Structure formats: C-alpha cells, structure tokens
Amino acid sequence: MSKAAFDYRARLVAAKRSNSRRVYTLFLLFVLCTLFYYLGELVDFAGWEALRWDIFYGVHDIHRLFFLVPIIYAGYFFGVRAAIIIALVALGICLFRALFISPFPDPLLRMVLFIIIAGTIGYLTGRESERRQSLEALLGSQSNTMLGILERMVDGVLITGPDYRIRYMNPSMIRDFGEGIGSHCHQHLHNLDSPCRQICKLPDVINGEIVKWEYTFPDGRIYEIVASPYADSDGVVCQLATFRNIT
C-alpha cells in the first residue's frame, strides 16, 4: 500500500472516530448560542447586577448571528439535512423570544428573515461538503481498486515519489528486492548514496514521459522496466514502474 493511500485510510478511520466529538461540539456550540441569546433574561432572573450590560437588552439581531456558527458547522461536517435541522431548532429557540419577550417592533419578521438566510447558508455549506465527501469516497474507491490489481500482479510494481522515496511496493517487488517503503529508491535498489542519471529515469517520467529500458543488477538478474507518470491519492505526481524479470 502506498503511503498516501495508507494516510487516506487512516484519515477515514479517524474521521469515523471523531463523529461523536463533532456531535458534542455541535451541541455545545448550540447551547452557548442559546445562553448568549437569552443572557439578558438569565441576568434578570439570577439578579446578577454586575452583568446587567446594555448589549444584552437591545435588539437581538446581532445575538442571532451567533447561531450561524452551529448551522454552518452542522452543514460542513454532517451535510444538508443536519444544517436544516439545526436551523429549524434555532427557529424554535428564537421564536419564543419573538412571541413572548421582545419589546421591539417586528421581532417575528426579523427572526424569520434571519432563519431563512442562515438556513440557506447552511444548505449551501452542506451541499459543498457532501460533494467534497463524495469525491473523496470515489477517489478512495478507485485507489483501493487499483491497489488490489497491483497486489495481484506477477511483475514487480514500484511507486516512487519525486523525492526519490519509495511509496509502494507490491508483494512481487518485495519478494525480489525486500521491503523498502520509505527508503530512497537509489539506496534500496542500487545501494547508491545519490540518484544516478544513467540508471534513474524518474525526472523524465515526472515530466510526463513513458520510459522503457532494461537493467542488469549486480547479481546478474536482468529486468525489463516500464515507467510512467502516476498521480498518487494525495495529488503528487509520482513514477509507477513495473519490473519484469527477463533473466
């Protein structure tokens, strides 16, 4: 498995484990927004004279803006449905004040307009998030399919990054040359301290060429090597080379 593909799978597992933390975070954000929205009433109820600030008793249009945070958060991490649900819950929270508490003109109209705008923003955020997640799932599926094919190949397969580090070796390659993922290819394959231009075709391949050549290793084995550009799952252009033993 290439390092990039391994990192992708690790991120996927980590994302699943973090869902519960995101739910708690969303809940906490919503509770904080609600407390801030009704903080003036809480101050009066508790008699906290030191907190009797004018900002808590004015028109609550600014206070409602804080509900954008959990709505956008829900859309980004949980999609369109979550954003709409949070917007509707915010509507219920704000509705009580608009109907029974607010002494200012047209509180219901201003509140409804805000919820419509906030819900639209959450909807657009959720749509973009779902599209991104679909693309990531598609790329992951394609990567897994390709890795499955490479794992079953009789020829050796080597994926090398532009930094000359080995990102992937299939079982055939490991059988013939040993495990070397993370090592520099010139060190692992040729026992050289630096790349050799006479041997290495990586710069040409990275620039878009498909190269085929034969190479005789010091132990007498002769390999036919075909190298072509390959975009790894992290978007980095690498060299994908197949090694066929023609000794």
Contacts in CASP RR format, 6 or more apart in sequence:
PFRMAT RR
TARGET T0000
AUTHOR 0000-0000-0000
METHOD contacts of the structure
MODEL  1
MSKAAFDYRARLVAAKRSNSRRVYTLFLLFVLCTLFYYLGELVDFAGWEA
LRWDIFYGVHDIHRLFFLVPIIYAGYFFGVRAAIIIALVALGICLFRALF
ISPFPDPLLRMVLFIIIAGTIGYLTGRESERRQSLEALLGSQSNTMLGIL
ERMVDGVLITGPDYRIRYMNPSMIRDFGEGIGSHCHQHLHNLDSPCRQIC
KLPDVINGEIVKWEYTFPDGRIYEIVASPYADSDGVVCQLATFRNIT
1 9 0 8 1.000
1 147 0 8 1.000
1 168 0 8 1.000
2 147 0 8 1.000
2 159 0 8 1.000
2 167 0 8 1.000
2 168 0 8 1.000
2 232 0 8 1.000
2 233 0 8 1.000
3 167 0 8 1.000
3 168 0 8 1.000
3 181 0 8 1.000
3 182 0 8 1.000
4 167 0 8 1.000
4 232 0 8 1.000
4 233 0 8 1.000
4 234 0 8 1.000
4 235 0 8 1.000
4 236 0 8 1.000
5 140 0 8 1.000
5 143 0 8 1.000
5 144 0 8 1.000
5 147 0 8 1.000
5 168 0 8 1.000
5 232 0 8 1.000
5 233 0 8 1.000
7 234 0 8 1.000
8 139 0 8 1.000
8 140 0 8 1.000
8 143 0 8 1.000
8 233 0 8 1.000
8 234 0 8 1.000
22 77 0 8 1.000
22 78 0 8 1.000
25 73 0 8 1.000
26 70 0 8 1.000
26 73 0 8 1.000
26 74 0 8 1.000
26 77 0 8 1.000
26 78 0 8 1.000
26 86 0 8 1.000
29 69 0 8 1.000
29 70 0 8 1.000
29 73 0 8 1.000
30 67 0 8 1.000
30 70 0 8 1.000
30 86 0 8 1.000
30 89 0 8 1.000
30 90 0 8 1.000
32 66 0 8 1.000
33 66 0 8 1.000
33 67 0 8 1.000
33 69 0 8 1.000
33 70 0 8 1.000
33 90 0 8 1.000
34 93 0 8 1.000
35 42 0 8 1.000
36 63 0 8 1.000
36 66 0 8 1.000
37 60 0 8 1.000
37 63 0 8 1.000
37 64 0 8 1.000
37 66 0 8 1.000
37 67 0 8 1.000
37 93 0 8 1.000
37 94 0 8 1.000
37 97 0 8 1.000
38 97 0 8 1.000
39 51 0 8 1.000
39 56 0 8 1.000
40 52 0 8 1.000
40 56 0 8 1.000
40 57 0 8 1.000
41 101 0 8 1.000
42 48 0 8 1.000
43 51 0 8 1.000
43 52 0 8 1.000
43 56 0 8 1.000
44 52 0 8 1.000
58 104 0 8 1.000
59 104 0 8 1.000
59 110 0 8 1.000
60 94 0 8 1.000
60 97 0 8 1.000
60 102 0 8 1.000
60 107 0 8 1.000
61 110 0 8 1.000
61 114 0 8 1.000
64 90 0 8 1.000
64 94 0 8 1.000
64 111 0 8 1.000
64 114 0 8 1.000
64 118 0 8 1.000
65 114 0 8 1.000
67 90 0 8 1.000
67 93 0 8 1.000
67 94 0 8 1.000
67 114 0 8 1.000
67 118 0 8 1.000
68 118 0 8 1.000
68 121 0 8 1.000
70 86 0 8 1.000
70 90 0 8 1.000
71 83 0 8 1.000
71 86 0 8 1.000
71 87 0 8 1.000
71 90 0 8 1.000
71 118 0 8 1.000
71 119 0 8 1.000
71 121 0 8 1.000
71 122 0 8 1.000
72 83 0 8 1.000
72 121 0 8 1.000
72 122 0 8 1.000
72 125 0 8 1.000
74 82 0 8 1.000
74 83 0 8 1.000
74 85 0 8 1.000
74 86 0 8 1.000
74 122 0 8 1.000
75 82 0 8 1.000
75 83 0 8 1.000
75 86 0 8 1.000
75 122 0 8 1.000
75 125 0 8 1.000
75 126 0 8 1.000
75 129 0 8 1.000
76 125 0 8 1.000
76 126 0 8 1.000
76 129 0 8 1.000
77 129 0 8 1.000
79 125 0 8 1.000
79 126 0 8 1.000
79 127 0 8 1.000
79 129 0 8 1.000
79 130 0 8 1.000
80 122 0 8 1.000
80 123 0 8 1.000
80 126 0 8 1.000
80 127 0 8 1.000
80 130 0 8 1.000
82 126 0 8 1.000
83 119 0 8 1.000
83 122 0 8 1.000
83 123 0 8 1.000
83 125 0 8 1.000
83 126 0 8 1.000
84 119 0 8 1.000
84 122 0 8 1.000
84 123 0 8 1.000
87 115 0 8 1.000
87 118 0 8 1.000
87 119 0 8 1.000
87 122 0 8 1.000
90 115 0 8 1.000
90 118 0 8 1.000
91 111 0 8 1.000
91 112 0 8 1.000
91 115 0 8 1.000
94 111 0 8 1.000
94 114 0 8 1.000
94 115 0 8 1.000
95 108 0 8 1.000
95 111 0 8 1.000
97 107 0 8 1.000
97 111 0 8 1.000
98 107 0 8 1.000
98 108 0 8 1.000
98 110 0 8 1.000
98 111 0 8 1.000
99 108 0 8 1.000
139 233 0 8 1.000
140 233 0 8 1.000
143 233 0 8 1.000
147 168 0 8 1.000
150 157 0 8 1.000
150 168 0 8 1.000
150 170 0 8 1.000
151 170 0 8 1.000
151 171 0 8 1.000
153 170 0 8 1.000
153 172 0 8 1.000
153 242 0 8 1.000
154 172 0 8 1.000
155 172 0 8 1.000
155 242 0 8 1.000
155 243 0 8 1.000
155 244 0 8 1.000
156 169 0 8 1.000
156 170 0 8 1.000
156 172 0 8 1.000
156 173 0 8 1.000
156 176 0 8 1.000
156 242 0 8 1.000
156 243 0 8 1.000
156 244 0 8 1.000
157 168 0 8 1.000
157 169 0 8 1.000
157 170 0 8 1.000
157 172 0 8 1.000
157 173 0 8 1.000
157 240 0 8 1.000
157 241 0 8 1.000
157 242 0 8 1.000
157 243 0 8 1.000
158 166 0 8 1.000
158 168 0 8 1.000
158 169 0 8 1.000
158 173 0 8 1.000
158 185 0 8 1.000
158 239 0 8 1.000
158 240 0 8 1.000
158 241 0 8 1.000
158 242 0 8 1.000
158 243 0 8 1.000
159 166 0 8 1.000
159 167 0 8 1.000
159 168 0 8 1.000
159 169 0 8 1.000
159 230 0 8 1.000
159 232 0 8 1.000
159 238 0 8 1.000
159 239 0 8 1.000
159 240 0 8 1.000
159 241 0 8 1.000
160 166 0 8 1.000
160 167 0 8 1.000
160 185 0 8 1.000
160 202 0 8 1.000
160 238 0 8 1.000
160 239 0 8 1.000
160 241 0 8 1.000
161 167 0 8 1.000
161 202 0 8 1.000
161 232 0 8 1.000
161 236 0 8 1.000
161 238 0 8 1.000
161 239 0 8 1.000
162 202 0 8 1.000
162 206 0 8 1.000
162 236 0 8 1.000
162 237 0 8 1.000
162 238 0 8 1.000
164 184 0 8 1.000
164 185 0 8 1.000
164 186 0 8 1.000
164 195 0 8 1.000
164 200 0 8 1.000
164 202 0 8 1.000
165 182 0 8 1.000
165 183 0 8 1.000
165 184 0 8 1.000
165 185 0 8 1.000
166 180 0 8 1.000
166 181 0 8 1.000
166 182 0 8 1.000
166 183 0 8 1.000
166 184 0 8 1.000
166 185 0 8 1.000
166 188 0 8 1.000
167 181 0 8 1.000
167 182 0 8 1.000
167 232 0 8 1.000
167 238 0 8 1.000
168 181 0 8 1.000
169 177 0 8 1.000
169 178 0 8 1.000
169 179 0 8 1.000
169 180 0 8 1.000
169 181 0 8 1.000
172 243 0 8 1.000
173 243 0 8 1.000
174 180 0 8 1.000
176 221 0 8 1.000
176 243 0 8 1.000
176 245 0 8 1.000
177 188 0 8 1.000
177 189 0 8 1.000
178 188 0 8 1.000
180 188 0 8 1.000
185 200 0 8 1.000
185 202 0 8 1.000
186 192 0 8 1.000
186 193 0 8 1.000
186 194 0 8 1.000
186 195 0 8 1.000
186 196 0 8 1.000
186 199 0 8 1.000
186 200 0 8 1.000
187 193 0 8 1.000
189 217 0 8 1.000
190 196 0 8 1.000
190 199 0 8 1.000
190 217 0 8 1.000
195 202 0 8 1.000
199 215 0 8 1.000
201 209 0 8 1.000
201 211 0 8 1.000
201 213 0 8 1.000
201 227 0 8 1.000
201 239 0 8 1.000
202 227 0 8 1.000
202 239 0 8 1.000
204 211 0 8 1.000
205 211 0 8 1.000
205 227 0 8 1.000
205 228 0 8 1.000
205 229 0 8 1.000
205 239 0 8 1.000
205 241 0 8 1.000
206 229 0 8 1.000
206 237 0 8 1.000
206 238 0 8 1.000
206 239 0 8 1.000
208 229 0 8 1.000
209 229 0 8 1.000
210 226 0 8 1.000
210 227 0 8 1.000
210 228 0 8 1.000
210 229 0 8 1.000
211 226 0 8 1.000
211 227 0 8 1.000
211 228 0 8 1.000
212 224 0 8 1.000
212 225 0 8 1.000
212 226 0 8 1.000
212 227 0 8 1.000
213 224 0 8 1.000
213 225 0 8 1.000
214 222 0 8 1.000
214 223 0 8 1.000
214 224 0 8 1.000
214 225 0 8 1.000
214 246 0 8 1.000
215 222 0 8 1.000
215 223 0 8 1.000
215 225 0 8 1.000
216 222 0 8 1.000
217 223 0 8 1.000
220 247 0 8 1.000
221 245 0 8 1.000
221 247 0 8 1.000
222 245 0 8 1.000
222 246 0 8 1.000
222 247 0 8 1.000
223 243 0 8 1.000
223 244 0 8 1.000
223 245 0 8 1.000
223 246 0 8 1.000
223 247 0 8 1.000
224 243 0 8 1.000
224 244 0 8 1.000
224 246 0 8 1.000
225 241 0 8 1.000
225 242 0 8 1.000
225 243 0 8 1.000
225 244 0 8 1.000
226 241 0 8 1.000
226 242 0 8 1.000
226 244 0 8 1.000
227 239 0 8 1.000
227 240 0 8 1.000
227 241 0 8 1.000
227 242 0 8 1.000
228 239 0 8 1.000
228 240 0 8 1.000
228 241 0 8 1.000
229 237 0 8 1.000
229 238 0 8 1.000
229 239 0 8 1.000
229 240 0 8 1.000
230 237 0 8 1.000
230 238 0 8 1.000
230 239 0 8 1.000
230 240 0 8 1.000
231 237 0 8 1.000
231 238 0 8 1.000
232 238 0 8 1.000
END
